[in-house]
Amino acid sequence: MQYKTLGRTGFSVSEICLGTMTWGTQNTEAEAHEQMDHAFENGINFVDTAELYPTTPAGPATYGRTEEIVGTWLNKNPAKRKDLILASKIAGGGRPHIREGRGIEAETIRLAVDASLKRLQTDYLDLYQIHWPNRGHYHFRNSWTYDPSTQDTEKAAAGILEILDTVGGLVGEGKLRTVGLSNETAWGTMQYLRLAEEKGLPRVASIQNEYNLLYRQFDLDLAEVAHHEDVGLLAYSPLAAGLLTGKYQNGARPAGSRATINTDLGGRMTPYQEPAVRDYLAVAARHGLDPARMAIAFCLSRPFMTAAIIGATSMEQLKNSMAAAELKLSEDVMKDIAAVHRQWPMAL
């Protein structure tokens, strides 16, 4: 297992981060604990969760359950807490069952942090992330309707300052160690960085956005931000919600898979992804590679990558994804991947 520095924090994190969003619905508590045990014993020291989880499906009946499961593991393994980099997220507005759908502001941040700490059975979080912005953004398949011209610049900047100021207070209280973003844009990230520097507030350490062979928007402006500002990517959905394994080709929906619960895979299950996935599967077959390992190894090869967040519903899937950390893609494989990307530059 290789390790990267998380932003400018000095925290050393495994380049494979254990994702948790299926725990509490697709995975039982016992299965989740088995995953944590195996991951920790094999070099993963980075675990990502969120108050919203599980998401398969998300809703009032299961809200907070994933954090509770992580908390019971921590309660059983208190000596391991100091060696774990634990990340969680505050949900943005629009979910009626989470603080009546209110956005992210001083009061809701404090309420969310205290509730997460209680569920997680810990006194502090190493990385606290803004799950999505209060203003509009192009993530979650919103690229096709995204229009930042409707945003109020002063209001957006004031909201970011309120978030940073509140997080700064919580860092001072010892409840949080650092802050990260998720589903953010280049402009938003730079505003956080600018205001942190101007006001002496916590500096953003990372940005957790979707990134995979089918969805590579981070390659553009955000890659430049990551390079110059030391704000590395934590890539979620490196397998495009399982599409890149090939298990959904030709309309297949294996029993118990995510597509049987979230039927369109968060908007990813469209006819446009089929030919692109087919061609990436052909690259893997041509070079004798497991397609899931190839997809994750590609993410890990990117210069802006801090960690790829993997999720699994079985130990077999977990072990296979973790094995990507040992795979270095050859120049020929990378050329073939580039050729497919040129043909299918945005398949999601």
N, C-alpha and C positions, 0 to 999 in steps of 0.2 A: 504494500500500500504506500502510495506517495502522499505527501502532505504539502499544503500551500498555506501561505500567510493570508489571513482574512483581512483584506484592506490594509490599513496602517495600524491595526490593533495589536499586532504581535501574537495573536492567537494562531496556533498551528492547527489546521483542520484537514481531515482526510479528504482526498479529492473525490471519493465516493461518499455521499451523504445519504443517510437512511431516511427515506420518506415514509410517512405514516398515514396517509389520508384514507386508507381502506380499513384501518383498525377500528373495530366497533360495529362494522356492518359485514364486510366481506371476510374480515379476520376476527377471530375471537381474542379475548385477552391472553389466553395461554399461547396462541399462535404468535401474537405480537411480541410477547415476552421471549419466545423462542428466537424470533428474528433479532431482537435486541441483544440477546445473549451471544448469538452467533456472530453478529456484526461486530460487537465490542471485542470479542475474543479474537477476531481476525483483522483488527487494525482500524476499524471505523470508529472515530471518536466524535462524529458530527451527526446529530439527529435533528430533523426538521418537522415541526408540527404546526398547528394553528388552532385557534379557538373554534373556527368554522368546521373543522374535521370531526367525523368522516364526511366525505363528499360523495359516497357511493351508496345511497344518495345523501345529500345534505338536507337538513330540516330540523324543526324544533324537537323532534323525538330523540335525535342523536347528537344534537349540538353539545360540544365539549367532551364527548365521550372519548375521543382519541387522546386528548390531554390527560384524562383520568387514567387511561391505560398506561400511558408513559409514567404517570405519577405512581401507580402501584409498583411498577418495575423499579423506580428510584427508591421507593420505600423499602423494597426488598434488597436493594444494592446501594446503601448509603455511601459506602466507601468509594464507589465508582463515580459519584457526582463530580468530584473535583477534576476528573480526567475527561469529562464529557463536555462538548460544546453543544449546548441545547438552544435551539432556535424555535420561536413561536411567532405568531402574527395576530394583529388586531384586524378584524373584519371591517371593511368599509361600509358605507351606508347602503340602504336598499333591501336589507334582510329584516322583515318585520319581527322575526323571532329573536333578533339580536339587538337589544337596547332600542326596541321599537323602530328599528331601521335608521337610527341617527347616524350621521357621518362621524368622521374621526376628528375629535377636538379634545380639549384639555380634560373635561369631565369624563368623556367616554374612554379615553386612554387610561385614566387612573382606574376606572371601574374594570376595564378589560384586563389590565395587568394584575390587579389583585385577584380577580377570578381565575386567571390562568395559573398564577402561582399556587393558589389553593388546590386547583385540580391536579397540578403537576407535583404537588408535595415538595416544593423547593422554595428557597428564600430568594432566588434570583434567576434571571434568564441571561444567558450569554449574548444572545442576539435577538432583538425584538424588531419585527418587520411590519411595515405598513402594507397590508395585503393588496390593496389597490387604492388609487388616489380618490380624493373627494371629487375632483373635477373629472371630465371625460378622458378616456384613454382608448388606445387602439387594440388592447389585448382582449382575450376571450372572444376571438373572431369578430371584433368590432372594426377591423381595418377598413371594411367596405363602406362604413358610414361615418367614420371618424372625421370630425370637423372642429379643430381647435379655435377657429375664428369666433366661435360663440362663447369662448371662455373670458372671464373677467380677470385680467392680469393681476391687478392689485389684490383682489379677493383671494386668488389662488396663492399668491406669495404670502399673504397674511396668514392663510391657513397652514402653509408649510412652516412658517415661523412659530405658530402656536404649537404645532406638533413637536418641533425641535425643542422649544422651550420647556414643554411638559416632559419630554423624554429626558432632557438635561436634569430636571429636578429629580426624576426617578433614578437616574444614574447616580446623582449625589446621595440619594437615600440608600443606595446599594441594591435596589430591586432589579436594575438592568445594568448590563456592562457596555453594550453598544447598540447602535441602531442600523437597520438595513431597510431597503425598499423592495417592493415587489410589484410587478405589472406597471412599471414606470416608463417614462420617456426620457429622452436626452435632456430636454428642457427642464423637466421636473427634477431630474437628478442634479443638474447643475445649480438649480435654485437651492436645493438642500445644501449643497457644498458651499455655495456663496454665503448663504445666511449663517451656516455653522462657523465659517471663518470670520465673518464680520461681527458676530455676536458672542463668540467664544463658546459655542454649543457643540454637542457631540457630532462628530463627523461620520457621514454615511460610510459603512464598511463594505457593503455588497448590494447587489441588485438581483432579485430572484425573478427571472422572466422565463417564459417558455423558450426552449431552443432544442431543435432536433434537425435531422436531415430534411424534413419536409417544411420546416418553419425556421428561417434563419435571418430574421430581421435584425437581430443583434449584431450581425456582421457589419452593419453600416455605422451610423453615428454613435450608437452606444458602445461599439468596440473601441472607437476613438476616445470616448469618455473614460472607459475602463482602463485603457492604456495610460493616458496622461494623468488620471486622477486616482489610480489605485483602487478602483471600485469594481472588483471582479464579479463575474456572473456566477450565480447559483442556478444552474439550468434545471427547470422542472420539465417533466414530460420528455425526457431524452429519447423515449421510444414512441413518442406521439400517441400516448394512451394505449400502447400495445400494437398500433398499426404496423410499426416497423418490424415486429416479430413475424409478420405474415399470417397471423392466426385469423385475421378477418378478411383475407382475400376471397374474392368471388362470392361475397355476401355471407360468409361463414360467421356464426356467432356461437362460439363454444360455450357450453353450459357453465354457469358460474362466472363468466368473464364480465368485465366492466360494461361491455356493450349490451349485455342483457339487463343492465340496471339503468345506466345512462345511455339510452338507445342511440343517440347520435354522437357519443363520445365528446360532448361539449362542443358540437359543431364541426368536429373533425371528420366524421363519417360522411363523406361526400364522394361523388363520382370522380372528382378531380384528383383525389389521393391514390386511387387504384393503380393507374399506370406508373406513377412515380414509385410507389411501394414495390410494384412488380420489378421495375428496373433496379432498385436498390437490392432486392432479394437476389436478382441475377448477378450483381456484383459480388455479393457474399458467396454465392454458390461457385462462381468462377474462381474465387481465390480460396475456397475451402474454409470459409469463416462462418461462424454462427451469426445470423443477422442481428440479433439483439446485442451481442458483444461488439460487433462491428459498429453499430449505431452509437453505443455508449462510448466506445474507444474514440470514435470521431469527435464527439463532444469534448473528451478529455484532451484531444490534440490541439484544441483551439487556444491561442495565446492569451485570451481574455478570461479563460475558464478558471474559477476557483474550485468549484465542485459540481458534479452532476448528481442530481437527486434521484435515487432509484426507489421504486416502490414494488412490492411483490405481494402476491396472495398465497404463495407457497414457498417452502424452503428451497425447492428446486429452482424456482424463478430467482430467488434472492441470490443463491450461490452462482447461478449463471451470470447474472448482472454484475456481481462483485468481481467475477473473473475478468471482466473488461479492463480492470485496472492493470492487469498484467499483459494486455495486448497492445502492441505498437503496430500501427498500420503502415504497410510498406508504401513506397512512393507510387508503385503501380496501382495499389488500391486507392490511394488518394486521388490519382489522376482519373480513375474510373468514377469515383464519387463526384469529382468536379464536373465530369461530362454529363452525368445524370442531372446534377443541379442546374447546369446550363440549360438543359432541355425542360426541366420542371422547376423553375426558380421559386415558385410559391404555391405549393400544392395544398396548403391548408388555408 
